[in-house]
């Protein structure tokens, strides 16, 4: 099981492969950058 559970298990095989894990880490990095730049949590609507 990965740190994201099955959230990024795109092929629904019950395992998170390296591509799926990298997508999760990229999302976390993007969210962290958004918060650092604006001071909010992506409430840009």
N, C-alpha and C positions, 0 to 999 in steps of 0.2 A: 504494500500500500504506500502511496506517495503522500507527501505533506498536504496535498490538495484533495485527498480522497478520490472520488470518482468524478469530480467536477470537470476535469479535462480529459476524461477517457472517451475520446471522440469515436473510436471504433467499437466501444462497448464490449471489450474483451475482458474486463475486470482487472486489467493491468494498465499502468500508466507508463508508456514507453518514453524514450528520450525526447522525441518531438513534442509529445503532449506535455511533458514536464517543462520543456523550454518555453512553451506557450504560457504556462502558468507563471513561470518566473518573469517572463517579459511583461505580463500584465501587472504583476506586483511592482516591477521596476517603473512602469509607466505611471501607476497610481502614486508611487513614492515621489516621482518627479513632479507630478501635478500638485501635490500637497506642498512640496518644498518651494515651488515657484509662486503659487498664489496664496498659500496659507489656508486654503480650504480643501475640501475633499471631493473636488470635481463637480461642484454645484454651479457650473457655468451656464445653466439654462436661462 
